[in-house]
Amino acid sequence: MKRASGVLMHISTLWGEYSIGGFGKSAFEFIDFLSESGFSYWQILPLNPTDDFNSPYKSYSAFAGEAYFVDIEPLYEDGLISAEELSAQKQKTPYLCEYDILKERRLPLLRLASSRVDETLKTEIKSYIEQRPRLRDFCVFMALKEANENREWIEFSTDNYSEETLFMWEFIQYNFHIQWAKVKEYANKKGISIIGDIPIYVSHDSSDVFFDGEQFELDAKGRSKRVAGVPPDYFNEDGQMWGNPLYDWKQMKKDSYAWWKERISYNLKLFDGIRIDHFRGFESFWSVPAEAESAKEGKWVKGGGKSFIREVSAVSDGSLVIAEDLGEITPAVTELVRFSGFPGMRVFQFAFMGDPESSHLPHNYANNCVAYTGTHDNDTLLGYLMKLDDGCRRRVFDYCGYSGNNCDDGCRYVIKTMLSSHAGIVMLPIQDILGYGSDTRMNTPGSAEGNWTVRFTKEQINFIDRRYLRSLNEMYGRI
C-alpha cells in the first residue's frame, strides 16, 4: 500500500450558517485545507439518513442520503425559496448540530422548495429517481411513513400516500446526490480521495427491510426474531443491544449476496473507497433474542464468511475497502481479513492496555493497515491522554519520545509517531489535529444521548498550521 495520510471528519461537523455541516462551500474549503496540508484522504461517517438519536449507523435506508446535508443556498439562487425563508434557517450556535431546529424547520423548507419546481426540472428529477430503484423505494417508504403518522412499517394501516410528499423526497435525494457528486469531483481534482463508511446493519424500520424482508431474520409478522449487538467489551461491561435486524445469510447466499453487492457498488460510486463497519460480523455475529433485556443473553453465530467475501471482492474490484476489525477478534476473524486482502484498522488508544505484543502498537503495524489515533467511537486523543493514570501516560510519552508531561505537547508526539510508522495509511480525527478535549468527542458507545452533535468553525480549522502538517507528511513519505 502506498504511504499516505488523511483526516477523519464527518460532513455534519463542517462549518456554515444553517445548524449542520453540509455540501456547501465549507466542504470545498475543507478539501483545500486537506490538499494544502499534504493529506490524500478525507474519511467521513455514513451519509445515510440518521435515526431519532441522530446516529448515522441506524438508518431508514442503506442507499439514501441525509436530507440535512443538502445545501439550501442554491435553492435560493434558483428561486425555489425566498431570502426571508433562507434567513429563517440561520443557526443559533456554530459549535453544535442543532437537530431540534433542523427537525422543526428543514423538511418544511425542502417541501416548500419542491412545490415550486417547474415541469422541466420535475421531469428531470423523476427520471433520475426512476433510474435508481433503491432511491425510489426509499422515497415511497418515507411517503408511506408520513401517511401512517410516522409509525414503524409493521404498524402501517394504509398503503396510500401523498404524491406531493413523494416528490419532496425525490427532490431531496436528487439534490443530495447531484450536490455530493460536485464535492467529490472537486476533491478528486485536488488529489483528495474520499472514504465513505458502510454500517454493517440497517434499521428494522427502513425501506431495506420493508421491501426486502426476505433478506432478514423476521417472523411471520415482520418482527425481528433476533437482533444485533456486541458482547461485554472495553466500552460496555453489559455489552450493547443495537437492536438492528440480523441478515438471513443462508437466504442471501442463494442469490450470491445480490443485496450486499448492490450496496457495495452503490457506495463505490459515491466514494473512492469505503470502510465496512464491524467487519468481524461477516465471520461471526452476536445474535441476541429480540425480547432479551441484555446483550449478555446473546451468542455467536456464523456469518457469510469466505463465500460472501469472494462476491464482495469481485464487486470492489481493487478499490480501497477498509475492514473494521476491532472488538473481540478471534483467529477466524483474523483469517477472514487476511483472506479478503482488505487493510484492517489499528488504533493507538488500544495500544497500551497491557499486551506487549498488541497489534495496535505502532512498531507492530503492517503496511496493509489503516492506523488511527482514535475512531469516532473513542475519546479524543487529548481526552484519552488526560484520563490515563500517571504510569500509563508516562509509558505512552516515553514510547513516543516525549520527555515532558504536557498532554497538549504529547498529542503532537503521538501524531508524529503515527505518521512515522509503517502503516500504509494514517488517519487523524480532526479533533486530534486541533488538540481538543473530550467535549468534542463524536460518540460514546452504549450511550444514546449527547452524541453526533459536535461541529467546528472555519476559524478553528484556519488556526491549524498547514505548513507544519505538510512538512510532517513530507518527512514521513506520505505525500
MORA-V66710 format. One record per residue. N is the residue number from 1. RES is the residue in one small letter. SS is DSSP state (h for helix, s for strand, l for the rest). PSI is psi in whole degrees, 0 to 359 (* if undefined). BURIAL is # if it has 24 or more other C-alpha atoms within 12 Angstrom, else .. Layout:
n=<N	N>
res=<RES	RES>
ss=<SS	SS>
psi=<PSI	PSI>
burial=<BURIAL	BURIAL>
This chain:
n=<1	2	3	4	5	6	7	8	9	10	11	12	13	14	15	16	17	18	19	20	21	22	23	24	25	26	27	28	29	30	31	32	33	34	35	36	37	38	39	40	41	42	43	44	45	46	47	48	49	50	51	52	53	54	55	56	57	58	59	60	61	62	63	64	65	66	67	68	69	70	71	72	73	74	75	76	77	78	79	80	81	82	83	84	85	86	87	88	89	90	91	92	93	94	95	96	97	98	99	100	101	102	103	104	105	106	107	108	109	110	111	112	113	114	115	116	117	118	119	120	121	122	123	124	125	126	127	128	129	130	131	132	133	134	135	136	137	138	139	140	141	142	143	144	145	146	147	148	149	150	151	152	153	154	155	156	157	158	159	160	161	162	163	164	165	166	167	168	169	170	171	172	173	174	175	176	177	178	179	180	181	182	183	184	185	186	187	188	189	190	191	192	193	194	195	196	197	198	199	200	201	202	203	204	205	206	207	208	209	210	211	212	213	214	215	216	217	218	219	220	221	222	223	224	225	226	227	228	229	230	231	232	233	234	235	236	237	238	239	240	241	242	243	244	245	246	247	248	249	250	251	252	253	254	255	256	257	258	259	260	261	262	263	264	265	266	267	268	269	270	271	272	273	274	275	276	277	278	279	280	281	282	283	284	285	286	287	288	289	290	291	292	293	294	295	296	297	298	299	300	301	302	303	304	305	306	307	308	309	310	311	312	313	314	315	316	317	318	319	320	321	322	323	324	325	326	327	328	329	330	331	332	333	334	335	336	337	338	339	340	341	342	343	344	345	346	347	348	349	350	351	352	353	354	355	356	357	358	359	360	361	362	363	364	365	366	367	368	369	370	371	372	373	374	375	376	377	378	379	380	381	382	383	384	385	386	387	388	389	390	391	392	393	394	395	396	397	398	399	400	401	402	403	404	405	406	407	408	409	410	411	412	413	414	415	416	417	418	419	420	421	422	423	424	425	426	427	428	429	430	431	432	433	434	435	436	437	438	439	440	441	442	443	444	445	446	447	448	449	450	451	452	453	454	455	456	457	458	459	460	461	462	463	464	465	466	467	468	469	470	471	472	473	474	475	476	477	478	479>
res=<m	k	r	a	s	g	v	l	m	h	i	s	t	l	w	g	e	y	s	i	g	g	f	g	k	s	a	f	e	f	i	d	f	l	s	e	s	g	f	s	y	w	q	i	l	p	l	n	p	t	d	d	f	n	s	p	y	k	s	y	s	a	f	a	g	e	a	y	f	v	d	i	e	p	l	y	e	d	g	l	i	s	a	e	e	l	s	a	q	k	q	k	t	p	y	l	c	e	y	d	i	l	k	e	r	r	l	p	l	l	r	l	a	s	s	r	v	d	e	t	l	k	t	e	i	k	s	y	i	e	q	r	p	r	l	r	d	f	c	v	f	m	a	l	k	e	a	n	e	n	r	e	w	i	e	f	s	t	d	n	y	s	e	e	t	l	f	m	w	e	f	i	q	y	n	f	h	i	q	w	a	k	v	k	e	y	a	n	k	k	g	i	s	i	i	g	d	i	p	i	y	v	s	h	d	s	s	d	v	f	f	d	g	e	q	f	e	l	d	a	k	g	r	s	k	r	v	a	g	v	p	p	d	y	f	n	e	d	g	q	m	w	g	n	p	l	y	d	w	k	q	m	k	k	d	s	y	a	w	w	k	e	r	i	s	y	n	l	k	l	f	d	g	i	r	i	d	h	f	r	g	f	e	s	f	w	s	v	p	a	e	a	e	s	a	k	e	g	k	w	v	k	g	g	g	k	s	f	i	r	e	v	s	a	v	s	d	g	s	l	v	i	a	e	d	l	g	e	i	t	p	a	v	t	e	l	v	r	f	s	g	f	p	g	m	r	v	f	q	f	a	f	m	g	d	p	e	s	s	h	l	p	h	n	y	a	n	n	c	v	a	y	t	g	t	h	d	n	d	t	l	l	g	y	l	m	k	l	d	d	g	c	r	r	r	v	f	d	y	c	g	y	s	g	n	n	c	d	d	g	c	r	y	v	i	k	t	m	l	s	s	h	a	g	i	v	m	l	p	i	q	d	i	l	g	y	g	s	d	t	r	m	n	t	p	g	s	a	e	g	n	w	t	v	r	f	t	k	e	q	i	n	f	i	d	r	r	y	l	r	s	l	n	e	m	y	g	r	i>
ss=<l	l	l	s	s	s	s	s	l	l	h	h	h	l	l	l	l	l	l	l	l	l	l	l	h	h	h	h	h	h	h	h	h	h	h	h	l	l	l	l	s	s	s	l	l	l	l	l	l	l	l	l	l	l	l	l	l	l	l	l	l	l	l	l	l	l	h	h	h	l	l	l	h	h	h	h	h	l	l	l	l	l	h	h	h	h	h	l	l	l	l	l	l	l	l	s	l	l	h	h	h	h	h	h	h	h	h	h	h	h	h	h	h	h	h	l	l	l	h	h	h	h	h	h	h	h	h	h	h	h	l	l	h	h	h	h	h	h	h	h	h	h	h	h	h	h	h	l	l	l	l	l	h	h	h	l	l	l	l	l	l	l	h	h	h	h	h	h	h	h	h	h	h	h	h	h	h	h	h	h	h	h	h	h	h	h	h	h	h	l	l	l	s	s	s	s	s	s	l	l	l	l	l	l	l	l	h	h	h	h	h	l	h	h	h	s	l	s	l	l	l	l	l	s	l	s	s	s	s	s	l	l	l	l	l	l	l	l	l	s	s	s	s	s	s	l	s	l	h	h	h	h	h	h	l	l	l	h	h	h	h	h	h	h	h	h	h	h	h	h	l	l	s	s	s	s	l	l	h	h	h	h	l	s	s	s	s	s	s	l	l	l	l	l	h	h	h	l	s	s	s	s	l	l	h	h	h	h	h	h	h	h	h	h	h	h	l	l	l	s	s	s	s	l	l	l	l	l	l	l	h	h	h	h	h	h	h	h	h	h	l	l	s	s	s	s	s	h	h	h	l	l	l	l	l	l	l	l	l	l	l	h	h	h	l	l	l	l	s	s	s	s	l	l	l	l	l	l	l	l	h	h	h	h	h	h	h	l	l	h	h	h	h	h	h	h	h	h	h	l	l	l	l	l	l	l	h	h	h	h	h	h	h	h	h	h	h	h	h	h	l	l	l	l	s	s	s	s	s	h	h	h	h	h	l	l	l	h	h	h	l	l	l	l	l	l	l	l	l	l	l	l	l	s	l	l	l	h	h	h	h	h	l	l	l	h	h	h	h	h	h	h	h	h	h	l	l	l	l>
psi=<133	136	133	178	165	180	135	112	120	155	319	335	356	158	169	188	2	43	351	153	158	203	23	202	335	326	319	323	324	324	320	317	315	314	314	336	358	15	156	345	145	113	134	172	176	143	5	160	140	165	190	341	13	18	134	2	6	89	161	346	141	354	344	170	157	122	326	344	347	127	122	348	320	334	324	316	329	4	16	342	157	169	321	320	323	315	328	349	1	144	166	324	145	358	353	151	121	76	327	317	317	317	333	323	328	311	319	323	316	326	317	315	319	330	346	6	137	170	327	311	323	318	319	316	314	318	317	313	319	332	357	83	326	324	321	316	314	315	319	317	314	325	322	321	316	319	335	30	36	23	163	154	332	349	11	138	353	150	15	142	163	130	329	320	318	314	326	314	327	318	316	312	324	308	321	307	323	316	317	322	324	322	313	319	317	318	313	323	331	8	19	127	140	128	120	180	129	111	140	327	165	170	148	319	76	160	332	312	324	315	340	46	334	345	355	161	90	154	184	337	3	4	153	132	313	157	166	159	192	151	174	136	194	325	328	120	342	3	188	130	98	324	357	148	150	151	147	90	328	319	318	325	333	325	28	39	43	320	315	318	323	321	315	316	317	313	329	353	326	325	169	340	169	152	128	115	143	50	330	339	344	338	303	143	154	114	120	133	136	330	2	150	341	151	345	339	2	179	160	134	142	140	206	332	209	328	322	315	322	315	316	319	324	324	320	331	50	356	158	119	116	127	114	88	56	168	213	97	123	168	327	322	316	319	322	319	316	317	321	328	357	142	138	185	144	139	119	322	346	2	338	49	17	349	110	345	13	134	350	353	129	329	350	1	135	162	323	62	162	118	134	145	322	165	183	344	354	164	165	163	317	316	319	312	320	333	353	150	161	320	315	320	321	321	320	313	317	319	323	5	28	120	349	192	3	123	329	312	324	324	317	322	323	315	318	319	318	313	332	351	175	354	137	313	134	127	125	119	143	328	324	328	321	339	35	159	194	340	350	16	142	314	142	106	141	353	123	338	151	15	164	16	344	143	163	153	163	323	322	316	321	341	340	137	98	324	323	315	319	323	323	316	324	315	319	21	37	14	*>
burial=<.	.	#	#	#	#	#	#	#	#	#	#	#	#	#	#	#	#	#	#	#	#	#	#	#	#	#	#	#	#	#	#	#	#	#	#	#	#	#	#	#	#	#	#	#	#	#	#	#	#	#	.	.	#	#	#	#	#	#	#	#	#	#	#	#	#	#	#	#	#	#	#	#	.	#	.	.	.	.	#	#	.	.	.	.	#	.	.	#	.	#	.	.	#	#	#	#	#	#	.	.	#	.	.	#	#	#	#	#	#	#	#	#	#	#	#	#	.	.	.	.	#	.	.	#	#	.	#	#	.	.	.	.	#	#	#	#	#	#	#	#	#	#	#	#	#	#	.	.	.	.	#	#	#	.	.	.	.	.	.	.	.	.	#	#	#	#	#	#	#	#	#	#	#	#	#	#	#	#	#	.	.	#	#	.	#	#	#	.	#	#	#	#	#	#	#	#	#	#	#	#	#	#	#	#	#	#	#	#	#	#	#	#	#	#	#	#	#	.	.	.	#	#	#	#	#	#	#	#	#	#	.	.	.	.	.	.	.	#	#	#	#	#	#	#	#	#	#	#	.	.	#	#	.	.	.	#	.	#	#	#	#	#	#	#	#	#	#	#	#	#	#	#	#	#	#	#	#	#	#	#	#	#	#	#	#	#	#	#	#	.	.	.	#	#	#	#	#	.	#	#	.	#	#	#	#	#	#	#	#	#	#	#	.	#	#	.	.	#	#	#	#	#	#	#	#	#	#	#	.	.	.	#	#	.	#	#	.	.	#	#	#	#	#	#	#	#	#	#	#	#	#	.	.	.	.	.	.	#	#	#	#	#	.	#	#	#	#	#	#	#	#	#	#	#	#	#	#	#	#	#	#	#	#	#	#	.	.	.	.	.	.	#	.	#	#	#	.	.	#	.	#	.	.	.	.	#	#	#	#	#	#	#	#	#	#	#	#	#	#	#	#	#	#	#	#	#	#	#	#	#	#	#	#	#	#	#	#	#	#	#	#	#	#	#	#	.	.	.	.	#	#	#	#	#	#	#	#	.	.	#	.	.	#	.	.	.	.	#	#	.	#	#	.	.	#	#	#	#>
